[in-house]
Amino acid sequence: MSIKKQFLKSRPVCKVKFTVPKDQVSEANKVCIVGEFNDWDTSATEMTRLKSGAFTATLELDKDKDHQFRYLVDENYWINEEDADGFVPSNIGSEQNCVISL
């Protein structure tokens, strides 16, 4: 998995490209990125499937802030981003949310 950050000089946001490789989601039909930035709406931010089988999405997120998120695969199970800047308890059992710091 990977996260690429591009800070914009003209606005107080950062373009963040999230990529989930095929080997992490095997034969998934749909992957959504779910987090504070979309009010944890499980269908708000569907990622685009690439020819390689990977899924990607680019979001503009506020700078100078931490953002919590996770990936939802086929509306069935959650996975975390290995390259996240950190992890925090999700308040749901022993699960953790990923954190990206901008």
RAQUIGI-V17520 format. One record per residue. N is the residue number from 1. PHI is phi in whole degrees, 0 to 359 (* if undefined). NEAR is the number of other C-alpha atoms within 12 Angstrom. Layout:
n = (N	N)
phi = (PHI	PHI)
near = (NEAR	NEAR)
This chain:
n = (1	2	3	4	5	6	7	8	9	10	11	12	13	14	15	16	17	18	19	20	21	22	23	24	25	26	27	28	29	30	31	32	33	34	35	36	37	38	39	40	41	42	43	44	45	46	47	48	49	50	51	52	53	54	55	56	57	58	59	60	61	62	63	64	65	66	67	68	69	70	71	72	73	74	75	76	77	78	79	80	81	82	83	84	85	86	87	88	89	90	91	92	93	94	95	96	97	98	99	100	101	102)
phi = (*	204	228	238	250	230	281	266	279	274	218	277	227	232	279	242	259	258	226	246	289	304	294	272	235	37	259	298	264	209	228	241	261	235	192	300	292	234	55	57	283	290	237	289	232	280	277	272	276	269	302	288	97	284	240	217	206	242	237	262	243	299	283	60	209	264	236	267	198	207	256	247	258	49	53	236	216	258	227	253	275	297	266	297	286	182	220	224	301	267	69	235	60	259	291	234	263	280	231	244	255	240)
near = (22	23	28	24	25	22	21	16	10	8	13	16	20	27	22	27	24	38	35	38	26	22	14	23	29	17	17	25	21	30	39	38	43	34	29	24	23	21	15	21	19	27	20	20	28	26	31	24	23	17	10	16	22	26	35	30	27	24	28	23	30	23	21	13	16	23	32	31	38	39	42	33	28	21	19	15	17	26	26	36	30	23	20	30	22	21	23	21	16	20	9	9	8	10	17	23	33	30	28	35	25	26)
